[in-house]
Amino acid sequence: MAVQSHDPNLYQHRDQIPVRRALISVSDKSRLLELASALEAADVEIVSTGSTAATIREAGYRVTDVSEVTGFAEALDGRVKTLHPAVHSGLLADLRLASHREQLEELGFAPFELVVVNLYPFEQTVAAGKPAADIVENVDIGGPAMVRATAKNHANAAIVVAPARDSDVIDALASGGTTLALRRTLATEAFVHTAQYDAAVANWFLDQEDRDWSDAPVETDSDDDDASIDSLFENEEAYVGYEVFGLRESVLRYGENSHQRAALFTENEGAGIAQAPQLHGKEMSYNNYVDADAALRAAYDHERPAVAIIKHANPCGIAVAPEGAADPIAAAHELAHACDPVSAFGGVIAANRPVTAQMARTVSEIFTEVIVAPGFEPEAIEILSKKKNVRLLVLPGDFEQNPIEMRQVSGGFLLQDADRSFAPASSWQLAAGEAADEAMLAELDFAWRACRAVKSNGILLTQDGASVGVGMGQVNRVDSCRLAVTRAGDRAQGAVAASDAFFPFADGLQVLIDAGVRAMVQPGGSVRDEEVIAAAEAAGLTMYFTGERHFFH
């Protein structure tokens, strides 16, 4: 793309400069897609690098790889990608000078009016206690060069080094371009940023003057198991003899606990939580991914608009929208949250419909770690983006639940068909009490589906398409029943209940009966079914057997 000839007077004393071309290379992608959307809407050409370009492209936005601009692929494991005249000429050209404009045309290079760069996370890598070789690799070279070049050339281009400034750029796009005042402010922030970055690097090197540098990377063909394990966290492509790992998408800050290493790997043709672009918020953690996946599993068990709120892989609440709700997904969220508001604090939310502005307003009042959904209304993004920590994930358009589940055990892996089967209510056996009417049967069917998301031993109480009490993860079913009715309180009166497996004795069912539960659905199949049926009959409880169980370990 060559610079076009213009009236030289257009380049003198420029205040507001339209953005026609932007260069983006960021490690913090919390607001990347919001910015990409605004740039595409303003018909701005986006040039980008590596994973940044991949994230933009996967979200459906147009992007040009920097290698297409330079004519060279990234080299030396990514150490060299933007250090090229085709990039830096576009950053440093002072378009107020006719000689610069002429040279750009002769070279066939084009200027950038906007540059968005985050530097490698050097200080975070040091804080995580990584080896010296890893820390040295996080000394950014190309990033500071681009930042300083653009800041120097602020008369012609804007430099953004913090995601918090993306909103200023989006506003500038809407008003016709960046002003000189904004570009000067951004340039000042950029020079402060690189100065602090360089100081952090220098201080670390000063602290290492007397250390042993023997942990420098060495190329080896060793089959040592420890080296293979390390490579899962250190190499861009990490098959390491284990085809199941696929491609490493990102190294996470840590695993379930701060002393554990962790990384996210993606399947080549996957379309799930691992591929979900992040619209906003802090970097996803290992636990965030685990809970978000559990929330999706729960929300997508229902065909009607549904919301699941998850904490530590267990539901705090699951609900479907009431018939005729004006805003179904917002109504489903309110019902799910009402199940256990205390536990929902700091939870993870999944919706099986796009998040609306109304749902966003409600969620914005509650501390939430992650929201994952098939989409977000623009106003919902605007509302939720004001909460700097909440992570917003949008599912790939071709999202579907995995048909196979895998779990590692010592020395190998377990594979199984995913639990996607629900025996229809029409096939259930009436074991006790009067047959349920259509409304009660629908409620029992909801409870049966929702109970699958509860860790065994799982007991779920529901009313009007929403959970009101959950008992999970106990080592006996009686304790799970007690926990469920305790959580439900007065709402247990008149509720229906579901159990993920049969009752080995009547004592657990009696806890539910005493709390006022009016109907029950469970697999049946216990050697003491007759004892359990007798307890239900004595209480006048309607109880169905499904013939299938839904253990979730």
N, C-alpha and C positions, 0 to 999 in steps of 0.2 A: 504494500500500500504506500504510494508515494504522496508527498505533500503537494497539494494543488497551489498554483499561484494565486495570490490574493492582492488586493490593494494594500500596499505597505502601511498606509495610515491605520488599517485595522489593528495593527500590532503595536501601535504606540500608546502608552499609558493605559493599558487594558485593565479594566476593573473586573467586570463579570465575564467569565470565560465559559462558553458551552463545553460540555464534556462529550467528546466524540469517540474517545478510545481510552480504555482503562486497563491497567496491569494489576493483577491480583495474585498474591502469593501469601497464604496465611496458615499458621498452625492453629490459631483459635478460630474455629469455623462456626461459632455460636450464632453469628448474624449474617453468615455468608450468603445464604439463599435469599434472605430478605433483600440484601443489597443487589444480588444478581437479578432478582425479579425487577427491581426498580431500574437497573441499568438496561435490561432488555426492553422494558416498557419505554425507556427514553431513546431506544435505538442506538445504544452505545456498544461499540465493539469491545468484547471482553477478551483479553489475552491472559493466560494463566499457566501455572506450572503443576506438575505432578498430581498429588492427591487433591489439591484445590480444584484443578481443572476437572478431575474425575467427578468430584462432588457436584460441581456446577452442571456438568453434562448429564449425570444420572438424574438430576432433578428436572431435566428437560429444557435447560437454557442453552443458548448458543455460546460456544467458547472456542477460542483458537489456542492451541498449545504453543508455548513459547518456542518449542523446537521448530515449529513451522515458520516462525518469524526469523529465527537465527539460521535455520538450515542445518542445524546440528542437534543430534540427540543428546540428552543429559549424559554426562561423562563422570567417571571416577566415583561411582556410587552416589551420584547426585551432588558431589562437591562443585561441579561446574555445570550450570544450566542457564543462568541469567547474565553471566560475565561475558558479554558479547557486544560489539559496536551497534548491532541492530537494536539492542535493548537500550543501552546507555546513551546512544545518540538521541533516541526518542525521549529520554528523561532529561537530558541536559541542553537540548537545543533551545536557545533563547530566540523565540520567534519574532521578537522585536527587531532583530538584526537581519537585514536582507541577506547577508553572507551565510548565516546559519540556515535560512530557508532554502537558499540555493544549493547548499551542500547536501541538505536532506534530500532534495529532489534528485541530485546527481547520484547519490548513494542508493536511492530507492527506499529510504527509511521513512517512517511516519512518527509523529510525536504522540506522547501520552499526555492527556490533560488530567488524569487521575491515577494515582498509584496507591494501592492498599496492601500493606506488608506487615506481618507479624514476624518477629525474630524467633529463631529457634529457642526452645525453653531451657536456656542454660541454667538459670538459677534453680528451676524446678528439678532439673537433673541432678544438680549438686545436692539439693535438699533431700532427694530420694536415696542418697547414698550410693549412687551408681559408680562403677569402676572408672578410673581415670580416662581410659580409652573412650568410654561412652561420653564422658563430660567434654573431652576435647572435640569429639564429633559434633557436639551441640554448640560449638563456637561458630556463630553465623558469619559468613563472609559476604555472600551475594546480597543478603538482606540489608545489612547496614549500608552497603554500597548504593543500593537502590534508594534507600531512605534518605541518605545524605545528598545524593544527586538531585532527587526531586525537591528536597527542602531547599537546597541551594537555588534551584530554578523555580521557586515559588511564584515568581512573576508570571509563569506560564502554566504551572501545574500544581495540583493539590496532593499532599501526602497524608495518608491516614495510617496511624500505627496502633490505634486502640479501637476495638469494636464499638465502644460507646460513642464514637464519633460518626459511625455509619449513618445514624439518623440525621445528622447535619448535612451529610452528603446527599442523602435521599431528598431532604428538603431543598437543597441547592439544585438538584436535577429538576425538581418540579417548578422552580422559579427561573429556570433558564441558564443556570451555571453557577460556578463558585465565584465568590467575590474576593477581591484582593485582601480584604480584612480577614476573611476566613482562612485564606491560604497562608497568610503570615502567621496566624495563630497556630495552624496545623504544623507549619515549618518549625516554629519554636518548640512545640511539643515533641516533634521528631528529633531535633538536635538534643533536647534533654533526655529523650528516651535512649538514643544511641550512646550518649555520654554515660548514663547510668549502666547501660549494658556493658560497655567497655570497662567501666570501673569494676563491675562484678567479675568479669573475666580476669582482669589484672589482679584483683585481690585473691582470687582463687589460685592463680599461678604463683603469687608471692607466698601463699601458704604451703605450696608444694615444693619449695626449693630444696628441702632436704629429704624428700620422699623417694622411694624406689619406683621407678617408672617401668618396671619389668612387665606390667600388665598391658603393654601396647599390643595392638592386634597383630597376629602372625598368621599368615595363610598356611593351612595344613590340610592334609587329607586324612587326618586321624578319624577313627570310628568311635572315639571315646564317647560314652553315653552322656557325660556331663557337658561336653562340647556340643553335642546334638541338642540337649535341652536348652543350653544357653542360646543356640541359634534360633530357637523358636521366638525369642524375645529380641534378637539382635539383627536378624536378616530380613530383607524385604520379602523374599520368597522363602517360605519355611516348610518345605515338604519334609526334609530331613529324614527320609525313609518312611515317614508316616503320611500316606496319601490323604488320610482323613483330615489333616489340618488345613489343607487348601492354602490360600494366600493370606498373609498377615495384613490386616487392614490398619491396625494401630496398636501401639503399646500403651496400655492403660497405666494410670498413676500407681496402682497397686491392685491386689486381688481382694478377697473378702476381708482381709486384714492388712495393715500397712506394711507388715514384714513379708508379704507374699507378692511375687511378681505376677503380672497378668498381661495378656494381649488378646485382642479381638481378631479372629480369623473369619474369612468369608468363603462361602461356597461359590464356585465359578458361576453357577446358574441359580443362585439363591435369590429370594425376593422376600426377605423377612426383616426382623428387627436389626440384624447385622448390616443390612443395606439401607436402612431408613435414614434419609438425610436429616440433619439436625438444623432446625430453623433458628434456634435461640438457646441461650443458656450455657452453663458451665460444661466442661468436658464430661462425657458419660463415664461412669465408673463401672467396675465389674458387677457390683451389687445392683446398680441401676439397670444394667442389661438383664440380669437374672429376674428382677422384679417386673421389668417392662414386658419380658417374654411371658411371664406367668399371667400378667394382666391381660395381654392379648389373648392368651389361651382361654381365659375366663370370658372376656367380652365377646369373642367370636364363636362361643358355643350357642349363641342366641341369634335368631333371624331378625327379631324385632330390634329397634334401636336400643342398644345396651351399653352400660358403663360398668367397669369393674375397678375397684380401688384395692391395691395390693400393698401389703407391708410384710417384709421378710418372706416373700413368696406365698403368703396366705391372704385370703380376701378379708378386708375390713368391711366391704359392702359390695353387693352385686344387684343391679336392678335393670329392668326393661321399662320402656316408656309406657305410661298409661294410654289406653285408646283415646284418641281425640286430643292428645296434648298439643298445644300450640307450637311448642318447641320441643320435640320429642327427646333429643339427646340431652338438652339442659334439664328436662324433667327427670330423665333417667339418672343423671348425675346427682341431683338433689336427693332422690330416694336412696341411692347407693351410699351417699355421704351420711345420711341420717341413721344408717344402721349402726355405725360406731364412730362418731366424730372424733373421739379422743385418739383412737388408733389411726385414723385417716391423716392425722397431722404428720407431715413428712412422708406421705405415701406416694405411690405411683399410680397414675390413672390411665386406663385404656378405654377408648370409645370405638364402637364399630361403625360410627357415622362421623362425618366432619364436625369438628368443634365449632359451635356457633358463638356469636358475640355474647349471648345471654349466658351460656355455660361458662365462657371465659370470665365474665364479670363475677360469677359465683366462685369459681376456682381461684381468682386473684385474691380473694379474701382469706384463703387457706394456704398454709405453707405446704407446697407440693414439690416433690423432687423431679418428676418426669410426667409429661403428658404425651401419649402416643395415640395417633388417630390416622385415618385415611386422608385427612385434610383439615385445614383450618380456614375459616372465613378471614378475609383481610382484616376486618375490625377485631377479630379474636386475636390475631397475631399482634396487632397494635396494643391491645389491652394487656396481653400476657407478657409482651416484651418489656413492659415497665418493671416486671419482676426479674431482676438480673440473674437470679440463680436457677429459675425453673427451666428445665430442658424440654424443648418442643421437638418431637420427632414425627415426621410425616411418612407413612408407610409407602413403599413402592406401589405403583399403580397395579402391578401384577401380583400383589401380595397374596399368598395363600399359606395355610398352615402346613407344616411338614408332615408328610405321610409316615415318616420313620423317626423314631426317637433313639438317641444314643446316650449311653452313660459309661464313663470309664470305671473299671474296677482294676485292682492290682493285677498287672500282667496282661490286661486286655480290655476289651470293650463289650458292652451289652447293646444289642440292637433289638428294637421291638416295633411293631405297628403302633402308630400313635392312637391314643384312645379317642376316637372320633365317633363312636357308635352310641346311639341312645335308643333303647327299645321304645317304640311308640306306645303311647298310653293305651291305644286300642288293643295292644297285646298283653297288657298287664293282667295279673290274676287278682281278683278281689278276695283277700284273705280274711277280712273281718269287717263288721259293721255294714252300714247301708252303702250302696253304690253312690259314688260322687256325681253331682250334677256337672254340667258342662263347665261352669265357672270354677268349681273346686278342682276338677280334673286338670284344667289349664294351669291352675296354681300349683298343683302337685307336679305337673310336667316341668314348669319353670324351676321348682325346687330341685327336682331330680337332675336337671341339666346344670344348675348352678352349683350343686353339691360336688360335682366332679372337680371343681377348682380348689376344694378344701383338702389340705393334707390329712392323710389317714391318722387316727380314726376320725372321720369327718361327719359332723352333724350340722345341718343347716335348717333354720327356721325362717319362713317367709310369710309375708302378707302383701296382697295386692301387687304382685310382681316385683317385690323387693325383699332382700334379706333383712331380717330384723335381729337375728342372733346366730353366731357362728361358734362352733366348738371344733377345734382342730388340733392335730398333732399330738393327741394324748395317747398313752400306752394302753388305755382301756376305754371302751365305749361309754361306760357310765360317766367317767370324768368329762368326756366330750359333751355328753348330754347336759351335765351340770353347767359346764362352761357356756353352752349355747343358751340355756334358759336364763343364766345370770346376765349375759350380755343383752338378751332381749328384754328382761325385766317384765313390765306389765304388757309389753307387746307379744309375749308368748301366749297370752290368752286369746284363743281363736285362731292361732297361727297353724300353718301346716308344716310338716317336717320331712326332711329327707336324710337318709343314712347311706353312706357310700358302700357299706357292706352289711351283712345280716347281724341281728342281735343274738349273741351267744346265750344270753339269759334275758329274762323279762325285766331285770332291774333297771337297765338303761331306758327302756321304753316307759317304765313307770315314772321315771323322772320327768319325761315329756308330758305324760298324761296328767301328773300332779300340777304341772305348770299351766295346763289349760289348752294344750295342743289338740286340735279337733280332727286332724287327718295325718296319715303317715304313708310314705313310700319308701320301700327298702327292697334289697334283692331277694330276701328269703333264702332258704337252703340250709338253715341251722338244724342240727339234730334235735334242738329244743324249740323248733318253730311252733309246735302245738302249745307249749307253755306261753310263748310270746303272743300267739293268736288269742289264747284264753284271756290274757291281760287286756288286750285290745277290746275283745267282745265285752268283758265286764265293765269297761269304761265307756262303751258305746262309740269307740274310735273307729273311723273308717281307715282301713289299712290295705295297701296294694303291694303285691310282690312283682318285681320287674323281671326276675330271672337273670339279671346281669349285675355285676358290681363295678365300682369305679374307684379302686384304690389309687392313691396318688402319693408316692413316697418321695 
